[in-house]
Amino acid sequence: MAELPANDIETWTHRLVLPKDANHHGTLYAGVLLSLALEAGYATAFRAAGLSANLVLKRVLDIRCYEPVPIGKVVQIRGRQIHRARAQIVVALWGTSHTESGSPWMDGLMQFVQVDGEGRPEPLEEEPDDVPIELDPPWLAMRDRMRKLLQIRQ
């Protein structure tokens, strides 16, 4: 299978931070950040798994917030599949900074599992390739972090 251009394999999510999303400091509340990350993660995994996907979240491996996000900012989260196994997909999330620093405002890793009607793991339609997924920054570093967290062998 030929590798798709980066813009075809990434999922992008955008959201305006409203007053209802804020904490008492006027910045994005952590609970809302987790909700946004989960939505972006699920959309990324669903897109990677295909239209007949029946995914559930297995675990949040890691979520990090690096910068407070004030009310009125539009946040952007890029998502990308970084690992695929028989019945699971691990996605990385990269919150593109709203400042000029170039560093993310957040990032994270989530593991999703394909399940059948009874909630048991079921193989994904497209089996994983023997060849590892080719990744560019920032996805390569995210995959390295995932491997440490999951203890996945190369």
C-alpha positions as CSV (number, residue, x, y, z in Angstrom):
1,M,0.0,0.0,0.0
2,A,1.5,3.4,-1.0
3,E,2.0,5.9,1.7
4,L,-0.5,8.8,1.5
5,P,0.7,12.4,1.7
6,A,0.7,13.8,5.3
7,N,-2.3,16.0,4.7
8,D,-4.3,12.8,3.7
9,I,-3.4,10.7,6.7
10,E,-3.8,13.4,9.4
11,T,-7.1,14.4,11.0
12,W,-7.4,18.0,12.0
13,T,-9.8,19.3,14.6
14,H,-10.5,22.9,15.4
15,R,-12.5,24.5,18.3
16,L,-13.1,28.0,19.6
17,V,-12.5,28.2,23.3
18,L,-15.7,29.8,24.8
19,P,-16.3,31.1,28.3
20,K,-18.2,27.9,29.1
21,D,-15.0,25.9,28.4
22,A,-12.9,28.0,30.8
23,N,-11.7,27.6,34.4
24,H,-11.6,30.4,37.0
25,H,-8.4,31.7,35.4
26,G,-10.1,32.3,32.0
27,T,-8.2,29.5,30.3
28,L,-9.3,26.1,28.9
29,Y,-10.5,23.9,31.7
30,A,-8.6,20.5,31.9
31,G,-11.9,18.5,31.6
32,V,-12.7,20.2,28.4
33,L,-9.2,19.7,27.1
34,L,-9.6,15.9,27.8
35,S,-13.0,15.9,26.0
36,L,-11.5,17.7,22.9
37,A,-8.6,15.4,22.9
38,L,-10.8,12.3,23.0
39,E,-13.0,13.6,20.2
40,A,-9.9,14.3,18.1
41,G,-8.4,10.9,19.0
42,Y,-11.6,9.0,18.1
43,A,-12.0,10.8,14.8
44,T,-8.4,10.0,14.0
45,A,-8.7,6.3,14.9
46,F,-12.1,6.0,13.1
47,R,-10.6,7.5,9.9
48,A,-7.6,5.2,10.1
49,A,-9.8,2.1,10.8
50,G,-12.3,2.7,8.0
51,L,-16.0,3.5,7.7
52,S,-17.1,0.2,9.3
53,A,-15.1,0.8,12.4
54,N,-16.6,0.0,15.8
55,L,-14.0,1.4,18.1
56,V,-13.8,1.9,21.9
57,L,-11.2,3.7,23.9
58,K,-8.9,1.2,25.6
59,R,-6.7,3.7,27.4
60,V,-5.3,7.2,27.4
61,L,-1.6,6.6,27.4
62,D,-0.5,10.2,27.9
63,I,-2.0,13.7,27.7
64,R,0.2,16.8,28.3
65,C,-0.8,20.4,28.3
66,Y,2.1,22.8,27.8
67,E,0.4,26.2,27.5
68,P,-2.8,27.7,28.9
69,V,-5.3,28.5,26.2
70,P,-7.3,31.7,26.8
71,I,-11.0,32.3,26.0
72,G,-11.4,33.4,22.4
73,K,-8.5,31.3,20.9
74,V,-9.2,28.7,18.3
75,V,-7.3,25.5,19.2
76,Q,-6.2,23.0,16.6
77,I,-5.4,19.4,17.2
78,R,-3.7,17.2,14.5
79,G,-4.1,13.5,14.8
80,R,-2.2,10.6,13.2
81,Q,-2.2,6.8,13.5
82,I,1.3,5.9,14.8
83,H,0.7,2.2,15.5
84,R,-1.6,-0.5,14.2
85,A,-2.0,-4.1,15.4
86,R,-4.5,-6.8,14.7
87,A,-7.4,-5.2,16.6
88,Q,-6.0,-1.9,17.8
89,I,-4.9,1.5,16.7
90,V,-2.7,4.0,18.7
91,V,-3.1,7.6,17.7
92,A,-1.0,10.6,18.5
93,L,-2.4,14.1,19.0
94,W,-0.5,17.3,18.4
95,G,-2.0,20.6,19.4
96,T,-0.5,23.1,17.1
97,S,0.5,26.2,19.1
98,H,-1.5,29.4,18.8
99,T,1.7,31.3,19.5
100,E,4.8,31.8,17.4
101,S,6.9,29.5,19.4
102,G,6.3,26.4,17.2
103,S,5.9,24.2,20.2
104,P,2.6,22.4,20.9
105,W,0.0,23.7,23.4
106,M,-0.8,20.0,24.1
107,D,-0.1,16.5,22.9
108,G,-1.2,13.0,23.7
109,L,-1.5,9.3,22.9
110,M,-4.6,7.2,22.9
111,Q,-5.2,3.5,22.2
112,F,-8.4,2.3,20.6
113,V,-9.7,-1.2,20.0
114,Q,-12.0,-2.6,17.3
115,V,-14.8,-4.6,19.0
116,D,-17.6,-6.8,17.9
117,G,-21.3,-6.6,19.0
118,E,-20.5,-8.2,22.3
119,G,-17.6,-5.9,23.1
120,R,-14.9,-8.4,22.3
121,P,-11.8,-7.4,20.3
122,E,-12.2,-8.0,16.6
123,P,-9.6,-7.7,13.9
124,L,-9.5,-4.5,11.9
125,E,-10.6,-4.9,8.2
126,E,-7.2,-3.9,7.0
127,E,-4.4,-6.0,8.6
128,P,-1.3,-4.2,9.7
129,D,1.6,-4.2,7.2
130,D,4.9,-5.9,8.2
131,V,6.6,-2.6,7.2
132,P,6.5,0.0,10.0
133,I,4.6,3.2,9.4
134,E,6.9,5.8,8.1
135,L,6.7,8.9,10.3
136,D,8.0,12.5,10.2
137,P,8.3,14.9,13.1
138,P,6.4,15.3,15.4
139,W,5.0,11.8,14.9
140,L,8.3,10.0,15.2
141,A,8.9,11.3,18.7
142,M,5.4,10.5,19.7
143,R,5.8,6.9,18.5
144,D,9.0,6.6,20.6
145,R,7.1,7.9,23.6
146,M,4.3,5.4,22.9
147,R,6.8,2.5,22.7
148,K,8.2,3.4,26.1
149,L,4.7,3.6,27.6
150,L,3.5,0.4,26.1
151,Q,6.8,-1.5,26.0
152,I,6.3,-2.4,22.3
153,R,9.2,-4.0,20.5
154,Q,10.2,-2.9,17.1
